[in-house]
Amino acid sequence: AITQPLYETYTPANGLVDARVTGMVQDKYGRLIIYTREGFSIYDGQRFTNILSINNEPVGIVSNYIFLPDSTLYLVRFNGNPIKIEKDNIGYDSVLLKGISEISEVRKINDSTSLLLSNYGTYLLINKSQKKLTNTAGIGLKQLTNIASGAASKNKLLFCNNDGAFEPSLFLYDIKTAAVTSVTEGFIVNKIVQNKAGAIYILTLHS
């Protein structure tokens, strides 16, 4: 027998904090965290708990999330400190991503390491320690800033730039040697995505 999938739509009318959803993640307690451009909602399967501000500071745009090895969940805000969620204990963390702002993408490399792309630099977050990546080679972007999208597999990082001063290009970076190893100029990339198996796909503006 063919069964018809059942879909249920959640909007602010049903209790969702904001209709402009930027992503969602399930925490270790089974709750669904739905983050938006105006705060986030915690859905326990029956009701929404909406968070628009913490200690009178607006949450603003939540762009992504980070899971630490102990499964502690952090929501990454575009501007400002990330939000640590530990059951009912929710608050800003001023240490984890100190000095990193305007993070556009977070990519998990393995259980202990994540790749952070921001307008002001590219970083590795290893457990709770951050490392800023620089380019020691004579080709490509020296500071690895204004990265539009990227993904990492083993010790290689593939990314595209988002700086109008440079021609749109695709870069291959070796994390171990801290160097850009190749540049494909004139390659206009819409998005670089990665599946759970680690395979990387490049979505161009033409396909």
C-alpha positions in Angstrom: 0.0 0.0 0.0 1.2 3.5 -0.8 1.0 5.8 2.2 0.7 9.6 1.8 3.4 11.6 3.7 1.9 13.9 6.3 3.3 17.4 6.6 2.6 19.9 9.3 3.5 23.6 8.8 4.7 25.8 11.7 4.5 29.5 11.4 4.4 32.4 14.0 0.7 31.7 14.1 1.5 28.3 15.6 4.0 29.7 18.0 7.2 29.8 15.9 9.4 32.8 16.8 9.9 34.1 13.2 9.0 32.9 9.7 12.4 33.7 8.3 14.1 30.5 9.3 17.8 30.2 8.6 18.2 26.6 9.8 17.5 24.0 12.5 19.2 21.4 14.6 18.2 18.7 17.1 19.9 18.9 20.5 21.0 15.9 22.6 17.7 16.0 24.5 15.7 15.5 21.3 14.4 19.0 21.1 14.3 20.8 17.7 16.1 24.2 17.7 14.8 26.4 14.9 16.9 29.5 14.4 15.9 32.5 12.5 16.7 36.1 11.7 15.0 37.2 14.9 16.0 34.8 17.7 15.2 31.1 17.9 12.6 28.6 19.0 13.0 25.4 21.1 10.3 22.9 20.1 9.8 19.9 22.4 7.2 18.2 20.2 4.3 19.9 21.9 5.1 23.6 22.4 7.5 26.3 21.4 9.8 28.2 23.7 10.8 31.4 22.0 14.1 33.3 22.8 14.3 36.8 21.4 16.8 38.2 23.9 19.1 37.0 26.6 19.9 39.3 29.6 18.2 42.1 27.7 20.5 41.7 24.7 18.7 40.9 21.4 19.7 37.6 19.9 19.4 38.9 16.3 20.4 36.7 13.4 21.4 33.1 14.2 23.3 31.7 11.2 24.5 28.3 12.2 25.4 26.0 15.1 28.4 24.1 16.5 28.4 20.8 18.5 31.4 20.3 20.8 32.6 16.7 21.3 30.6 16.5 24.6 27.4 17.3 22.5 27.1 20.8 24.0 25.2 22.9 21.5 26.2 26.5 20.5 24.2 28.7 18.2 26.3 31.0 16.1 25.1 34.6 15.8 26.1 36.7 12.8 27.2 39.5 15.2 28.1 38.8 18.8 28.9 36.0 21.1 27.5 32.5 20.4 24.7 31.1 22.5 25.3 28.0 24.7 22.3 25.8 25.2 22.6 23.2 28.0 19.1 22.0 28.8 17.3 25.0 30.4 20.6 26.9 30.9 20.8 29.3 28.0 23.3 32.2 27.8 25.9 34.0 25.8 29.4 32.6 25.7 32.2 35.2 25.5 35.1 32.7 25.2 34.4 30.1 22.6 34.5 32.3 19.5 36.3 35.3 21.0 37.4 37.7 18.3 35.5 36.0 15.5 32.6 37.9 14.0 30.3 37.7 11.0 30.5 34.0 10.6 28.7 32.9 7.4 29.3 29.2 7.5 30.3 26.4 9.9 31.4 23.0 8.5 32.1 20.0 10.7 35.4 18.3 9.6 35.4 15.6 12.4 34.0 15.1 15.9 36.5 17.6 17.4 37.2 20.0 14.5 35.0 22.6 12.7 35.7 25.0 9.9 34.5 28.6 10.4 34.2 31.0 7.5 33.8 34.6 8.3 34.1 38.0 6.5 37.3 38.7 8.5 39.1 35.3 8.3 38.9 31.6 8.1 39.4 29.5 11.3 39.6 26.0 12.6 37.9 25.3 15.9 39.6 22.3 17.5 37.6 21.4 20.6 37.4 24.8 22.2 40.7 26.3 20.7 40.6 28.4 17.5 43.3 28.7 14.9 43.2 31.3 12.2 44.3 30.1 8.8 46.7 32.1 6.6 48.2 31.5 3.2 52.0 31.1 3.2 52.1 30.6 -0.6 52.5 33.3 -3.2 49.2 32.7 -4.9 45.6 33.2 -3.9 44.2 35.3 -1.0 46.8 36.1 1.6 44.4 36.6 4.5 41.7 34.1 3.5 39.0 36.7 4.2 35.6 37.3 2.5 35.2 33.6 1.8 31.7 33.1 0.3 31.5 29.3 0.7 33.8 26.4 1.4 34.2 22.8 2.6 37.0 20.7 4.1 37.9 17.0 3.5 40.8 15.5 5.5 43.6 18.1 5.2 42.2 20.0 2.1 40.0 23.0 2.0 38.1 24.0 -1.1 36.6 27.5 -1.1 35.5 30.4 -3.3 36.0 34.1 -2.7 33.4 36.8 -2.1 35.5 39.9 -2.6 34.7 42.3 -5.4 38.4 43.3 -5.6 39.3 39.9 -6.9 38.0 37.9 -9.9 35.6 35.1 -8.8 37.8 32.0 -8.3 38.0 28.6 -6.7 40.8 27.9 -4.3 42.4 24.6 -3.0 44.1 25.0 0.3 46.4 22.6 2.2 45.7 22.8 5.9 48.9 21.0 6.9 51.2 23.3 4.9 49.0 26.4 5.4 49.2 27.3 1.7 46.9 27.7 -1.3 48.0 25.1 -3.8 45.9 26.0 -6.8 43.6 28.7 -8.1 40.9 28.3 -10.8 40.1 31.9 -11.9 36.9 33.0 -13.4 35.0 30.2 -11.7 31.7 31.6 -10.4 30.4 29.5 -7.5 27.0 29.8 -6.0 27.6 27.4 -3.1 29.9 24.7 -2.0 28.1 21.9 -0.1 29.1 18.7 1.5 27.2 15.5 2.4 27.6 13.4 5.6 30.0 11.1 3.8 32.4 14.0 3.2 31.8 14.3 -0.6 32.1 17.9 -1.8 29.8 19.4 -4.5 30.3 22.7 -6.2 27.1 24.5 -7.3 27.8 27.0 -10.0 25.5 29.8 -11.3 25.2 27.8 -14.5 24.1 24.4 -13.2 
